[in-house]
Each structure stands twice: as structure tokens, then as C-alpha cells.
Amino acid sequence: MRTVRRLFRLAVFIAILAALLFVAGWFGANPGSVSMVWRGYRYDLSVATGAMLATALVLAVALVTWILLWVFGVPGRVRAWRAGRGRDKALATLSHGLTAVAAGDHQGARAAAKRIASLDPELPLGLLLRAQAAQLAHDRIDAAQAFAAMMKHPETEFLGLRGMLLLASRGEAPPGTDPLLLAERANALKPDSGWVADTLFDLKVRSGATDEAEQILRRAVRKHALTAGDAARKRSALWLAKADEMAATGLDDDALRYARRANELAPEFAPAAARLAALELRDGSERRARTALERAIGHHAHPELIAAYAGLGGSGEEPLKRVTRMEKLVKIAPRSPEVQIGLADAAMSAGLWGVARDHMHAARDLYGENAPAGLYRRFASLEVSEHGNHETELQWLRQAASARADEAWTCRACGHVARQWTERCGNCGTFDGFEWRSPGRVTTPPVETAPEAPMESAAALR
């Protein structure tokens, strides 16, 4: 590429030189003359000399013009030089400020933010540092002012919107802040952002605009902001909320219709299947309830589904009959440790200690080294129930103390742990915020805060 450019420049130079030689030769072959009268004097010049004088005059005027422009432009260049030096110093200070933020030094971060504001008030990243420093210092007023200023710069507008939305979610935004307008503005800037789609969806649901919320999910899937599976899960939660609302007002037929829709959208979503089974039982159709649970367990053998399946026979069902019925689940989900634990629980209720032990060991083998604390507590309980062996019980409890915590419905937004899935987190209000995961290692069974259960269990509806 460089060779081609050099050849092109050489060709242009040769062409210009040839043109100049041609013009000089033409003037040499056609000398001619030029006469000029100025202030009473007559000047006779050859055409070539006149052309040279005219060229010299043009060059002189151009040179004088350039000198004048350079002189008059000196103040502007000085200002630009100073601004450049200020920006360089501001950027250097920014790195120190971000380091202070990472270290949790809010005083150092605030000092750096103030210096940046004095060196280069128009530096958008300086506002970001100011906002982070204010958050470290728990100064929500200054943080809100910084985020508001960031929203005025195209480079940091989205970050400012996100920061203000986070303040609004904690109730720390300035009075009059409309989170919905902020989220719609952020969505216009970043329509492919999953975080924005989640936030806007949640705000639409809070406002009661469920139809618009569903449209947001469809648009987010088209923009690849959410996967089709995530969107289906959220839509399922939305219909499940409608089912709970209908059930609470006694409209069981509508509740059943909404629950069926929720289950169709996300067959693997355990709360939808469990809620549908409970409503089918209330409607008197144990067969449909069992079918819904078996289909969902085939997708994901969630403990809530297994518990609901165990309760299909009602509280009066014979324990041995329950064990026999639940053995079908092994064929549906043969590699599920949760199914083995559910069968172990049913066997212990029936006094089948050996069968319970076999299922517990099967579950332990399936878990490998990642068995939860609850499995070891079951071993401990079995030792006491079968043999009254408290020494062995203590050994199992020690293993439980060092094992990972049992999975629980944990809010991804605030970490709140609930005993039962609900559409909204009882602590922070996030819609569809609960995930089934281990909240962390514990040495004792987790103390859970259970929101009010929106519907009865399968057993209670019998």
C-alpha cells in the first residue's frame, strides 16, 4: 500500500513539473509585452516578468494574511494549550480517584473529583467519579446531582440514567423523579440492554400495564436483550400473578385458566406447575394435577414439585401407598438427586429405614462432592429414628456444618431468602426476582423470612 502511494505522489509531482515547464516554454516562445501606467509613469514589461510579479504579489498577500491570522490566533492557541494541560492533569487525577474508589477511600475519591472539576469542569468521567465518591460516602444528594449532570452529556447519559434508576429503586432519588420515564429514556439509548429491559418490564408491571410489559419482553427478545427462555419465564410469572389475583378473589375458573397459560409458557418453571397442580386439585382433577407435575419434573425435578407430588394423595393417604406412587418419579427423572431425597423422605415417613437409607446414598452419589447440608441432616435424623445413635448423628451433623447450604428461593436483587416463591420479593419488591440457588455456606439451617403464601399447598387443598 505504501509503495502505491509513493508511486502516485511521484506521478503527481512529475505531472505538475511537466505543466510548469510547458508554461515556461510557452512564455519563452511567445514573449509578448505588458504596459502599465501608474502615477504618471509608464512601465513596459514582458509577459513572463508580469506573470512573475503577479505571482510574487499573490504570495506576499498570502504570507501577510497567514502572519495576521497566526498573531490573532495566539490567544486561542494558548487557551487550547492550557485546556489540554488541564485535561491531561484531570485524566491523571481521574486514575487516582478511581483507585481511591476501588480501595473504599471516599475522602480521597471526593478530593480527586473536586480537583477534576476545577481542572476540567466539562470532563464527563469526572462526574462519574463524583457520583461514585458520593455513593461511598452515602451522600445520596450529591450522588443524585452527579447522576443528573451525567445525564446531560451524551458520553455518560446512559450511566447517569442507570445511577438515577438505582437511587430510585432504593427510594433515594430526588422528589419528583419518575423511574418509568428514566427507564424509557434508557431503553431508547440501549434497546439491546437486558438490564434496561428487566427494569422497564418491572416498572410496567408495578404500574399495572401488563400488556405493555409483555410487549417490552417481545421487543427485548427481538433486540437480543433477553433470551426467549428468560422472556417466557417472565411472561409465565406475569400470568401466574394474575392467577393468584383471581384465586384471592374467589374466581377459581379464571385463576385456573391463567395458571394453565403460565405453565404452557414455561413448562420447566416449578412455581407455575406447582400452582397449576394446586388449582387442578381444587377443581377436583387429581389426574390433571399429577400430569402437570410429572411433566414439570421431567424438565426439572425441583423439590417443590416433588413435595407437591407427594401431597397429591392428601393427608389421609397411607405412607406405604405414597412410597409406591412416588417410585414412578425415578423413571421420569432417573438422574435426579432431588427425586431420591423425596423418596427417602416418603420412606422415612413410612418407617422404611433401609429404603430411605438406600435413596439417601443414591442422592449422595448423584451429588458427588457437592451434596447439600440438608442431605446430611437427613442421615443424622435417620440414625436417631432407626437406631437412636446420637454419636453417629453428631458425625453427620458435623458434615452438614461444612457442606454447602441448601438451595432456597433467593432474590437476585437484594439476597432476601424466602421459604416459598412469590411473584414479588417481600423485601425489595422486585418482580420475578427469586432464583433457586444456594445463598451461601451456613453452619445451621438458614433462618428464612417467608412472605405470605399466595396459595395453599397441594396437600392442604385436598
C-alpha positions as CSV (number, residue, x, y, z in Angstrom):
1,M,0.0,0.0,0.0
2,R,2.8,2.4,0.9
3,T,4.6,1.7,-2.4
4,V,1.4,2.5,-4.4
5,R,1.0,5.8,-2.5
6,R,4.6,6.8,-3.2
7,L,4.3,6.0,-6.9
8,F,1.1,8.1,-7.0
9,R,2.8,11.0,-5.4
10,L,5.7,10.7,-7.8
11,A,3.4,10.7,-10.7
12,V,1.6,13.8,-9.4
13,F,4.9,15.6,-8.9
14,I,6.1,14.8,-12.4
15,A,2.8,15.9,-13.9
16,I,3.0,19.3,-12.0
17,L,6.6,19.8,-13.1
18,A,5.8,19.0,-16.7
19,A,2.9,21.5,-16.6
20,L,5.3,24.3,-15.2
21,L,7.9,23.5,-17.9
22,F,5.2,23.7,-20.5
23,V,4.0,27.1,-19.3
24,A,7.6,28.4,-19.1
25,G,8.3,27.1,-22.6
26,W,5.1,28.7,-23.9
27,F,6.0,32.1,-22.5
28,G,9.5,31.7,-24.0
29,A,8.1,31.0,-27.4
30,N,5.5,33.9,-27.1
31,P,7.3,36.7,-25.2
32,G,4.8,39.5,-25.8
33,S,4.7,42.7,-23.6
34,V,2.7,44.3,-20.9
35,S,2.3,48.1,-20.4
36,M,1.2,49.7,-17.1
37,V,0.7,53.4,-16.3
38,W,0.8,54.3,-12.5
39,R,1.1,57.8,-11.0
40,G,2.2,59.3,-14.3
41,Y,4.9,56.7,-15.1
42,R,4.7,54.1,-17.8
43,Y,6.1,50.6,-17.2
44,D,6.8,48.2,-20.1
45,L,7.3,44.6,-19.0
46,S,7.4,41.3,-20.7
47,V,4.6,38.9,-20.2
48,A,6.8,36.5,-18.3
49,T,8.1,39.3,-16.0
50,G,4.5,40.5,-15.4
51,A,3.4,36.9,-14.5
52,M,6.3,36.6,-12.1
53,L,5.4,39.9,-10.4
54,A,1.7,38.9,-10.1
55,T,2.7,35.6,-8.6
56,A,5.0,37.3,-6.1
57,L,2.3,39.7,-5.2
58,V,-0.2,36.9,-4.5
59,L,2.4,35.0,-2.4
60,A,3.1,38.2,-0.5
61,V,-0.5,38.8,0.3
62,A,-1.0,35.2,1.3
63,L,2.1,35.4,3.6
64,V,0.9,38.6,5.3
65,T,-2.6,37.1,5.8
66,W,-1.1,34.0,7.3
67,I,1.0,36.0,9.7
68,L,-2.0,38.1,10.8
69,L,-4.1,35.0,11.3
70,W,-1.3,33.4,13.3
71,V,-0.9,36.5,15.5
72,F,-4.7,36.9,16.1
73,G,-4.9,33.1,16.8
74,V,-2.3,33.1,19.6
75,P,-4.8,33.7,22.5
76,G,-6.9,30.9,21.3
77,R,-4.0,28.5,21.0
78,V,-2.8,29.5,24.4
79,R,-6.3,28.8,25.8
80,A,-6.4,25.4,24.0
81,W,-2.9,24.6,25.3
82,R,-4.0,25.4,28.8
83,A,-7.2,23.4,28.4
84,G,-5.1,20.5,27.1
85,R,-2.8,20.6,30.1
86,G,-5.9,20.8,32.4
87,R,-7.4,17.8,30.7
88,D,-4.2,15.8,31.0
89,K,-4.0,16.7,34.7
90,A,-7.7,15.8,35.1
91,L,-7.2,12.4,33.4
92,A,-4.2,11.7,35.6
93,T,-6.3,12.7,38.7
94,L,-9.1,10.5,37.5
95,S,-6.9,7.4,37.6
96,H,-6.0,8.3,41.2
97,G,-9.7,8.9,42.1
98,L,-10.8,5.6,40.6
99,T,-8.1,3.8,42.6
100,A,-9.4,5.5,45.7
101,V,-12.9,4.3,44.9
102,A,-11.7,0.7,44.4
103,A,-9.9,1.0,47.8
104,G,-13.1,2.4,49.5
105,D,-11.4,5.7,50.3
106,H,-14.3,8.1,49.8
107,Q,-12.4,11.1,51.1
108,G,-9.6,10.6,48.5
109,A,-12.2,9.9,45.8
110,R,-14.0,13.1,46.6
111,A,-10.8,15.2,46.7
112,A,-9.9,13.8,43.3
113,A,-13.4,14.6,42.0
114,K,-13.2,18.2,43.2
115,R,-9.8,18.7,41.6
116,I,-11.1,17.4,38.3
117,A,-14.0,19.8,38.5
118,S,-11.5,22.7,38.9
119,L,-9.2,21.5,36.1
120,D,-11.8,20.4,33.5
121,P,-15.4,21.0,34.5
122,E,-16.6,19.6,31.2
123,L,-14.9,16.1,31.7
124,P,-17.9,13.7,31.9
125,L,-15.9,11.0,33.6
126,G,-15.2,13.4,36.4
127,L,-18.9,13.4,37.1
128,L,-18.8,9.6,37.3
129,L,-16.1,9.8,39.8
130,R,-18.0,12.3,41.8
131,A,-21.1,10.1,41.8
132,Q,-19.1,7.0,42.9
133,A,-17.4,9.0,45.7
134,A,-20.7,10.3,46.9
135,Q,-22.1,6.8,47.0
136,L,-19.1,5.6,49.0
137,A,-19.8,8.5,51.5
138,H,-23.6,7.6,51.5
139,D,-24.3,11.2,50.3
140,R,-27.4,10.5,48.2
141,I,-28.0,14.2,47.5
142,D,-24.6,14.7,45.9
143,A,-24.9,11.4,44.1
144,A,-28.2,12.4,42.6
145,Q,-26.8,15.7,41.5
146,A,-23.8,14.0,39.8
147,F,-26.1,11.5,38.0
148,A,-28.3,14.3,36.9
149,A,-25.3,16.2,35.4
150,M,-24.1,13.0,33.7
151,M,-27.5,12.6,32.0
152,K,-26.7,15.9,30.2
153,H,-23.6,14.5,28.4
154,P,-24.1,12.1,25.5
155,E,-21.0,10.1,26.7
156,T,-22.4,9.4,30.2
157,E,-26.1,9.8,29.7
158,F,-26.8,6.1,30.0
159,L,-24.6,5.7,33.1
160,G,-26.4,8.7,34.6
161,L,-29.8,7.2,33.9
162,R,-28.7,3.9,35.4
163,G,-27.4,5.5,38.5
164,M,-30.6,7.5,39.0
165,L,-32.7,4.4,38.5
166,L,-30.7,2.6,41.1
167,L,-31.3,5.5,43.5
168,A,-35.0,5.4,42.7
169,S,-35.1,1.7,43.4
170,R,-33.8,2.4,46.9
171,G,-36.1,5.4,47.4
172,E,-33.1,7.8,47.4
173,A,-33.9,9.7,44.2
174,P,-34.9,13.4,44.3
175,P,-38.6,14.2,44.8
176,G,-40.5,14.2,41.6
177,T,-38.2,11.6,39.9
178,D,-40.2,9.3,37.6
179,P,-38.4,6.0,37.3
180,L,-40.6,4.9,34.4
181,L,-39.6,7.9,32.3
182,L,-36.0,7.3,33.1
183,A,-36.2,3.7,32.1
184,E,-37.9,4.5,28.8
185,R,-35.2,7.0,28.1
186,A,-32.5,4.4,28.9
187,N,-34.3,1.9,26.7
188,A,-34.3,4.4,23.8
189,L,-30.5,4.7,24.2
190,K,-29.7,1.0,24.7
191,P,-32.6,-1.1,23.4
192,D,-30.3,-4.2,23.4
193,S,-29.6,-3.9,27.2
194,G,-31.0,-6.8,29.2
195,W,-30.8,-4.7,32.4
196,V,-32.9,-2.0,30.9
197,A,-35.5,-4.5,29.6
198,D,-35.7,-6.0,33.1
199,T,-36.1,-2.6,34.8
200,L,-38.7,-1.3,32.3
201,F,-40.6,-4.6,32.5
202,D,-40.7,-4.4,36.3
203,L,-41.9,-0.8,36.3
204,K,-44.6,-1.5,33.8
205,V,-45.8,-4.4,36.0
206,R,-45.8,-2.2,39.0
207,S,-47.9,0.4,37.2
208,G,-50.4,-2.3,36.2
209,A,-49.6,-2.0,32.5
210,T,-49.3,-5.8,32.0
211,D,-50.0,-5.7,28.2
212,E,-47.2,-3.1,27.7
213,A,-45.0,-5.3,29.9
214,E,-45.5,-8.2,27.6
215,Q,-44.7,-6.0,24.6
216,I,-41.5,-5.0,26.2
217,L,-40.5,-8.6,26.6
218,R,-41.2,-9.4,22.9
219,R,-39.2,-6.4,21.8
220,A,-36.3,-7.4,24.1
221,V,-36.2,-10.8,22.5
222,R,-36.1,-9.2,19.0
223,K,-33.3,-7.0,20.1
224,H,-31.5,-9.9,21.7
225,A,-31.6,-8.1,25.1
226,L,-33.3,-11.2,26.6
227,T,-33.3,-14.8,25.6
228,A,-36.5,-16.4,24.5
229,G,-36.4,-18.6,27.6
230,D,-35.9,-15.7,30.0
231,A,-38.8,-13.8,28.4
232,A,-41.0,-16.9,28.6
233,R,-40.2,-17.2,32.3
234,K,-41.1,-13.6,32.9
235,R,-44.3,-13.9,31.0
236,S,-45.1,-17.1,32.9
237,A,-44.6,-15.2,36.2
238,L,-46.8,-12.4,34.9
239,W,-49.7,-14.8,34.2
240,L,-49.0,-16.6,37.5
241,A,-49.5,-13.3,39.3
242,K,-52.9,-12.9,37.5
243,A,-53.8,-16.4,38.6
244,D,-53.0,-15.5,42.2
245,E,-55.1,-12.4,42.0
246,M,-58.1,-14.3,40.6
247,A,-57.7,-17.0,43.3
248,A,-57.5,-14.4,46.1
249,T,-60.9,-13.0,44.9
250,G,-62.5,-16.5,44.6
251,L,-62.5,-16.6,40.8
252,D,-61.2,-20.1,40.6
253,D,-62.0,-20.7,36.9
254,D,-60.1,-17.6,35.8
255,A,-57.3,-18.5,38.2
256,L,-57.1,-22.0,36.6
257,R,-57.1,-20.5,33.1
258,Y,-54.2,-18.1,33.9
259,A,-52.2,-20.8,35.7
260,R,-52.5,-23.1,32.7
261,R,-51.3,-20.3,30.4
262,A,-48.3,-19.7,32.8
263,N,-47.5,-23.4,32.7
264,E,-47.7,-23.5,28.9
265,L,-45.3,-20.6,28.6
266,A,-42.6,-22.2,30.8
267,P,-43.2,-25.9,31.5
268,E,-39.9,-26.1,33.4
269,F,-40.9,-23.3,35.8
270,A,-41.5,-25.1,39.0
271,P,-43.8,-22.5,40.7
272,A,-46.1,-22.4,37.7
273,A,-46.5,-26.2,37.7
274,A,-47.0,-26.4,41.4
275,R,-49.6,-23.6,41.4
276,L,-51.4,-25.3,38.5
277,A,-51.4,-28.6,40.3
278,A,-52.9,-27.0,43.4
279,L,-55.7,-25.4,41.3
280,E,-56.4,-28.6,39.5
281,L,-56.8,-30.3,42.8
282,R,-59.1,-27.6,44.0
283,D,-61.1,-28.2,40.8
284,G,-61.3,-31.9,41.6
285,S,-59.0,-33.2,38.9
286,E,-56.2,-35.2,40.6
287,R,-55.2,-36.7,37.2
288,R,-54.5,-33.3,35.6
289,A,-52.6,-32.2,38.7
290,R,-50.5,-35.3,38.5
291,T,-49.9,-34.9,34.8
292,A,-48.8,-31.3,35.2
293,L,-46.3,-32.2,38.0
294,E,-44.9,-35.2,36.1
295,R,-44.3,-33.1,33.0
296,A,-42.6,-30.4,35.0
297,I,-40.5,-32.9,36.9
298,G,-39.4,-34.3,33.6
299,H,-38.0,-30.8,32.8
300,H,-36.6,-30.1,36.2
301,A,-37.0,-32.2,39.3
302,H,-37.5,-29.2,41.7
303,P,-38.0,-30.1,45.4
304,E,-41.3,-28.1,45.4
305,L,-42.7,-30.2,42.6
306,I,-41.6,-33.4,44.4
307,A,-43.3,-32.2,47.6
308,A,-46.4,-31.3,45.7
309,Y,-46.4,-34.8,44.1
310,A,-46.0,-36.4,47.5
311,G,-49.1,-34.4,48.7
312,L,-51.4,-35.5,45.8
313,G,-52.9,-38.2,47.9
314,G,-53.8,-35.9,50.7
315,S,-53.0,-36.1,54.4
316,G,-55.1,-39.3,54.8
317,E,-53.1,-41.3,52.3
318,E,-51.3,-44.4,53.7
319,P,-47.5,-43.8,53.8
320,L,-46.7,-47.1,52.0
321,K,-49.1,-46.2,49.2
322,R,-47.4,-42.8,48.9
323,V,-44.0,-44.5,48.6
324,T,-45.3,-46.8,45.8
325,R,-46.8,-43.9,43.9
326,M,-43.7,-41.8,44.2
327,E,-41.4,-44.5,42.8
328,K,-42.7,-43.6,39.4
329,L,-40.7,-40.4,39.6
330,V,-37.4,-42.4,39.3
331,K,-38.5,-43.4,35.8
332,I,-39.3,-39.8,34.9
333,A,-36.1,-38.3,36.3
334,P,-33.6,-41.2,36.9
335,R,-30.6,-38.9,37.4
336,S,-32.2,-36.5,39.9
337,P,-30.8,-36.4,43.4
338,E,-33.9,-34.4,44.4
339,V,-36.2,-37.3,43.4
340,Q,-34.1,-39.7,45.5
341,I,-34.3,-37.3,48.5
342,G,-38.1,-37.1,48.0
343,L,-38.4,-40.9,48.0
344,A,-36.2,-41.0,51.1
345,D,-38.5,-38.6,52.9
346,A,-41.5,-40.7,52.0
347,A,-39.8,-43.9,53.1
348,M,-38.9,-42.4,56.4
349,S,-42.5,-41.4,57.0
350,A,-43.5,-45.0,56.3
351,G,-40.8,-46.3,58.7
352,L,-38.9,-48.0,55.8
353,W,-35.4,-47.2,57.2
354,G,-33.4,-49.3,54.8
355,V,-35.2,-48.0,51.8
356,A,-34.7,-44.4,53.0
357,R,-31.0,-45.1,53.5
358,D,-30.6,-46.5,50.0
359,H,-32.3,-43.5,48.4
360,M,-30.1,-41.1,50.5
361,H,-26.9,-42.9,49.4
362,A,-28.2,-42.7,45.8
363,A,-28.7,-39.0,46.2
364,R,-25.2,-38.6,47.7
365,D,-23.7,-40.5,44.8
366,L,-25.5,-38.3,42.3
367,Y,-24.4,-35.1,44.0
368,G,-20.8,-36.2,44.3
369,E,-18.8,-33.8,46.5
370,N,-21.4,-31.1,46.2
371,A,-24.1,-32.6,48.4
372,P,-26.1,-30.0,50.4
373,A,-26.3,-29.7,54.1
374,G,-29.9,-30.9,54.1
375,L,-28.9,-34.4,52.9
376,Y,-26.5,-34.9,55.8
377,R,-29.2,-33.7,58.3
378,R,-31.4,-36.4,56.9
379,F,-28.7,-39.0,57.5
380,A,-28.5,-37.7,61.1
381,S,-32.2,-37.9,61.6
382,L,-32.3,-41.5,60.2
383,E,-29.6,-42.6,62.7
384,V,-31.7,-41.4,65.6
385,S,-35.0,-42.7,64.2
386,E,-33.7,-46.1,63.3
387,H,-31.0,-46.8,65.9
388,G,-31.2,-44.0,68.4
389,N,-27.5,-43.5,67.7
390,H,-26.7,-39.9,68.8
391,E,-22.9,-40.3,68.3
392,T,-23.3,-41.1,64.6
393,E,-26.0,-38.4,64.4
394,L,-23.3,-35.9,65.6
395,Q,-20.9,-37.1,62.9
396,W,-23.5,-36.5,60.2
397,L,-24.3,-33.1,61.6
398,R,-20.6,-32.1,61.5
399,Q,-20.6,-32.9,57.8
400,A,-23.7,-30.8,57.4
401,A,-22.0,-27.9,59.1
402,S,-19.2,-27.9,56.4
403,A,-21.4,-28.7,53.4
404,R,-22.9,-26.1,51.1
405,A,-26.2,-24.5,52.1
406,D,-29.4,-25.9,50.7
407,E,-30.9,-24.2,47.7
408,A,-33.6,-21.7,48.5
409,W,-35.6,-19.0,46.8
410,T,-33.1,-16.1,46.8
411,C,-33.8,-12.7,45.4
412,R,-31.1,-11.8,42.9
413,A,-31.6,-8.1,43.6
414,C,-31.3,-8.0,47.4
415,G,-30.3,-11.5,48.5
416,H,-33.5,-12.0,50.5
417,V,-34.3,-15.7,51.2
418,A,-38.0,-16.8,51.1
419,R,-39.5,-20.1,52.0
420,Q,-41.8,-20.0,49.0
421,W,-41.6,-18.5,45.6
422,T,-43.8,-15.3,45.1
423,E,-44.1,-13.1,42.2
424,R,-42.6,-10.2,44.1
425,C,-39.8,-10.1,46.6
426,G,-41.2,-9.2,50.0
427,N,-38.0,-7.3,50.9
428,C,-37.2,-5.1,47.8
429,G,-40.3,-5.6,45.6
430,T,-38.5,-6.9,42.6
431,F,-40.9,-8.8,40.2
432,D,-39.8,-12.3,39.4
433,G,-36.6,-11.7,41.3
434,F,-36.4,-15.1,43.1
435,E,-33.9,-17.7,41.9
436,W,-33.5,-21.2,43.1
437,R,-29.9,-21.3,44.3
438,S,-27.7,-21.8,47.4
439,P,-27.5,-18.5,49.3
440,G,-24.1,-19.4,50.7
441,R,-22.4,-21.7,53.2
442,V,-24.2,-22.0,56.6
443,T,-23.5,-23.9,59.7
444,T,-27.1,-24.2,60.8
445,P,-30.3,-24.3,58.7
446,P,-31.0,-20.9,57.2
447,V,-33.4,-18.7,59.0
448,E,-35.9,-17.7,56.3
449,T,-38.4,-15.0,56.2
450,A,-41.4,-16.3,54.4
451,P,-43.8,-13.9,52.7
452,E,-47.4,-14.7,53.0
453,A,-48.1,-17.7,50.8
454,P,-50.4,-16.7,48.0
455,M,-52.0,-20.2,47.6
456,E,-52.3,-23.4,49.6
457,S,-50.1,-26.4,49.1
458,A,-51.4,-29.4,47.2
459,A,-52.0,-31.3,50.4
460,A,-53.9,-28.5,52.0
461,L,-56.3,-28.3,49.1
462,R,-57.4,-31.9,49.4
